[in-house]
Amino acid sequence: MVTSHRFDAGAVSLVVHEWGGDGDPVLLAHPTGFHGRVWAPVAELLVARGRRVYSFDFRGHGDSDAPDEDYSWFGFANDALAVADHLHLAGDPSLVACGHSKGGAALVLGEAERPGTYARLWLYEPIILPVDRPVPPRADFDMAAVARKRRNEWPSTAAAYEAYASKPPLNVMTEASLRAYVDYGLRDRGDGIFELKCAPEIEARVFSMGPNHDAWTKLASINAPALVACGGESHDTGGLLAERIAEQLAHGELQVFPGLGHFGPQQNPEAIADSILSVTQPSGRR
């Protein structure tokens, strides 16, 4: 059974979710607009297979603080580092740190800043653009514009679930993944209306800052073994980019999941859990 707690991470307080288990640790970092509990189906499978599993809410997401700031992705890297320190996972030779989309980029930026923090990396379509220098923030970035238009008021979580399940892009998720997204991604604001915990404006600001980091230039300095995964049906964030990221890493490997897209961890939790478990552990666990 998952338990959650809040801790002071300096400028913000963050919420950590502990899924149980007593084996080698796995840390799960979520994408933009999501939250740590969306990993529920994957986390439960990992616990059942003998892992000790944690996830967390990045700043501006889930139940963590949502400061009024620019949402630089270096801040998300610092969030993940703070969680690793708080849980005494930093430097643990048996740790597998897993990041999806922005979560993957945050782990790479953190490992570049503090080498040796994450013993092994599992990255699903990390948002790391092949640029030699950070790209200035763009408030009019396509994904930021879409995020600002996102519906943010619902009469119930059931209504939100039915709407998301009926159309792209979230209708590809399993029922359990989508229910986790909705049940822990909305809050009752006190007047009977439910709103997104990651407000559309914050999500838009995160997207606008997406290219404003230098993770690409730091890939070659990452010594941790890293499996870069992608969906065979993904496009901009998919196969070609993932392959290039894996090639840039000192110890990178590529895994392609036929039939999956950018929401692969929520489309096929079983395949994703198997992939994470395939990352070699010093203890020999499988």
C-alpha positions in Angstrom: 0.0 0.0 0.0 1.4 3.4 -1.0 2.2 5.9 1.7 3.0 9.6 1.0 4.9 12.2 3.0 6.1 15.8 2.5 9.6 17.0 3.2 11.5 20.4 2.9 13.7 20.5 -0.2 14.9 24.0 0.4 13.0 26.5 -1.7 10.1 24.1 -2.0 8.5 21.2 -0.2 8.1 18.0 -2.2 5.8 15.0 -1.8 7.3 11.5 -1.9 5.3 8.3 -2.5 6.6 5.0 -1.0 5.2 1.9 -2.7 6.7 -0.7 -0.4 9.0 -3.6 -1.1 12.3 -4.5 0.5 14.6 -5.2 -2.4 16.9 -3.0 -4.5 15.5 0.5 -4.9 13.8 2.1 -7.9 13.1 5.8 -8.1 10.4 6.9 -10.6 10.3 10.4 -12.1 7.1 11.5 -13.9 6.5 13.6 -17.1 5.2 17.2 -17.4 1.6 17.6 -16.3 1.5 14.3 -14.4 2.4 13.3 -10.9 4.2 10.6 -9.0 1.2 8.3 -8.4 0.6 7.9 -12.2 3.3 5.3 -11.9 0.9 3.1 -9.8 0.6 0.1 -12.2 4.4 0.0 -12.9 5.3 0.5 -9.2 3.0 -2.3 -8.0 4.5 -4.7 -10.6 8.0 -3.8 -9.5 7.2 -4.3 -5.8 5.7 -7.7 -6.6 8.9 -8.6 -8.4 11.0 -7.8 -5.3 12.0 -4.1 -5.6 11.7 -1.2 -3.2 9.9 1.5 -5.1 9.6 5.3 -4.7 8.1 8.1 -6.8 7.5 11.8 -6.1 5.8 14.9 -7.3 7.9 17.5 -9.0 7.4 21.1 -8.1 4.2 22.5 -9.6 2.8 19.0 -9.9 0.7 16.7 -7.7 0.8 17.7 -4.0 4.2 19.3 -4.1 4.6 23.1 -3.8 3.8 25.2 -6.9 6.0 28.3 -6.6 5.6 31.3 -8.8 8.8 30.9 -10.9 10.0 30.2 -14.4 10.1 26.4 -14.0 13.6 25.9 -15.3 14.3 22.2 -15.8 17.4 22.6 -13.7 14.9 23.1 -10.8 13.3 19.7 -11.7 16.8 18.2 -11.6 17.3 19.6 -8.2 14.0 18.2 -7.1 15.0 14.7 -8.0 18.4 15.1 -6.4 16.7 16.3 -3.2 14.4 13.3 -3.2 17.4 10.9 -3.7 19.2 12.6 -0.8 16.1 12.5 1.4 15.6 8.8 0.9 19.3 8.0 1.2 19.4 6.7 -2.3 22.0 9.0 -3.7 25.1 6.9 -4.5 23.4 3.6 -3.7 25.1 1.1 -6.2 21.8 -0.9 -6.5 19.6 2.1 -7.4 17.8 2.3 -10.8 16.5 5.9 -11.4 13.8 5.9 -14.0 12.5 9.0 -15.8 9.7 9.5 -18.3 9.9 12.5 -20.7 10.8 15.6 -18.6 11.5 13.2 -15.7 14.3 11.6 -17.8 15.8 14.9 -18.7 15.8 15.9 -15.0 17.7 12.7 -14.1 20.3 13.3 -16.8 20.8 17.0 -15.7 21.1 15.9 -12.1 23.6 13.1 -12.8 25.7 15.5 -14.8 25.7 18.0 -11.9 26.5 15.3 -9.3 28.1 12.3 -11.0 27.5 9.0 -9.2 24.1 10.0 -7.7 22.2 7.5 -9.9 24.0 4.2 -10.3 21.8 3.3 -13.4 19.4 5.2 -15.5 16.3 4.1 -17.3 14.9 6.8 -19.6 11.7 6.7 -21.6 11.8 9.3 -24.3 13.7 11.9 -22.3 13.2 15.4 -23.7 16.8 16.2 -24.6 17.0 18.1 -27.9 20.2 17.8 -30.0 21.3 21.4 -29.6 24.7 22.7 -28.6 23.4 25.5 -26.4 20.1 26.1 -24.5 17.3 27.5 -26.6 15.6 30.6 -25.1 12.2 30.0 -23.5 9.3 30.3 -25.9 5.9 31.3 -24.4 4.3 30.5 -27.8 5.8 27.0 -28.1 3.1 24.7 -29.6 2.8 22.5 -26.5 2.7 25.5 -24.2 -0.2 26.9 -26.2 -2.0 23.6 -26.1 -1.5 23.4 -22.3 -2.9 26.8 -21.7 -6.2 25.7 -23.4 -6.5 22.6 -21.3 -9.8 22.2 -19.6 -9.4 22.9 -15.9 -12.8 22.5 -14.3 -14.8 19.3 -13.8 -17.9 18.5 -11.9 -16.4 15.2 -10.7 -13.4 13.0 -11.1 -15.7 10.5 -12.9 -16.6 13.1 -15.5 -12.9 13.9 -16.0 -12.1 10.2 -16.4 -14.8 9.7 -19.0 -13.7 12.7 -21.0 -10.0 11.7 -21.0 -10.8 8.1 -21.8 -12.9 9.1 -24.9 -10.3 10.9 -27.0 -6.6 11.4 -27.6 -4.0 11.7 -26.3 -4.8 10.0 -22.9 -7.3 7.4 -24.2 -4.3 5.1 -24.9 -3.7 4.6 -21.2 -4.8 1.5 -19.4 -7.8 2.0 -17.1 -5.6 1.7 -14.0 -3.1 4.3 -15.3 -5.8 6.7 -16.3 -7.6 6.4 -13.0 -4.4 7.1 -11.1 -3.8 10.1 -13.3 -7.3 11.5 -12.6 -7.8 10.4 -9.0 -4.5 12.0 -7.8 -4.2 14.7 -10.4 -7.4 16.6 -9.6 -8.3 18.4 -6.4 -11.7 19.6 -5.1 -11.2 23.4 -4.9 -13.9 23.7 -2.2 -16.9 24.6 -4.3 -17.7 21.2 -5.7 -15.5 21.8 -8.8 -12.5 19.7 -9.4 -9.4 21.3 -11.0 -6.0 20.0 -12.2 -3.3 20.0 -9.5 -0.8 21.0 -12.2 -2.5 24.1 -13.4 -2.6 24.7 -17.2 -0.5 27.8 -16.9 2.2 26.0 -14.9 2.2 23.2 -17.4 2.6 25.7 -20.2 5.5 27.4 -18.5 7.2 24.0 -18.0 6.9 23.3 -21.7 8.1 26.8 -22.7 11.3 26.1 -20.7 11.8 22.6 -22.2 14.6 23.4 -24.7 16.3 25.8 -22.2 18.9 23.4 -20.9 22.1 21.9 -22.0 21.5 18.2 -21.3 22.5 17.2 -24.9 26.1 18.5 -24.4 26.4 16.7 -21.1 25.3 13.2 -22.3 28.9 12.1 -23.1 29.9 12.9 -19.5 27.3 10.6 -18.0 29.2 7.4 -16.9 26.1 5.6 -15.4 24.8 2.8 -17.6 21.6 4.0 -19.2 18.8 2.3 -21.1 17.0 4.7 -23.4 13.6 3.4 -24.3 11.0 4.7 -26.8 7.8 3.8 -28.4 7.7 2.6 -32.0 4.7 4.8 -32.6 6.3 8.0 -31.3 7.5 10.7 -33.6 9.2 13.8 -32.5 10.3 12.3 -29.1 10.6 8.7 -30.5 13.0 6.4 -32.2 15.4 8.6 -34.0 15.9 11.0 -31.1 16.1 8.2 -28.5 18.7 6.5 -30.7 20.8 9.6 -30.9 20.6 10.1 -27.1 21.7 6.5 -26.5 24.6 7.0 -28.9 25.8 10.1 -27.1 25.8 8.4 -23.7 29.0 6.7 -22.7 27.2 3.5 -21.7 23.8 3.9 -23.5 21.5 1.2 -24.9 18.3 1.6 -26.9 15.1 -0.3 -26.5 12.1 0.3 -28.8 8.6 -0.8 -27.8 6.5 -1.6 -31.0 3.0 -0.3 -30.8 3.7 2.2 -28.0 3.8 6.0 -28.1 5.0 8.7 -25.8 2.7 7.5 -23.0 4.3 4.0 -23.1 4.6 3.6 -19.3 0.8 4.2 -19.0 0.0 2.1 -22.1 1.8 -1.1 -21.2 2.9 -1.2 -17.6 3.9 -4.8 -17.8 6.4 -4.3 -20.6 7.8 -1.2 -18.9 8.3 -3.0 -15.6 10.0 -5.9 -17.4 12.3 -3.3 -19.1 13.2 -1.7 -15.8 13.9 -5.1 -14.3 16.2 -5.9 -17.2 18.6 -3.2 -16.1 21.4 -5.2 -14.4 21.5 -5.0 -10.6 24.7 -5.7 -8.7 22.9 -8.1 -6.4 21.8 -10.1 -9.4 18.1 -9.6 -8.8 15.8 -10.1 -11.8 
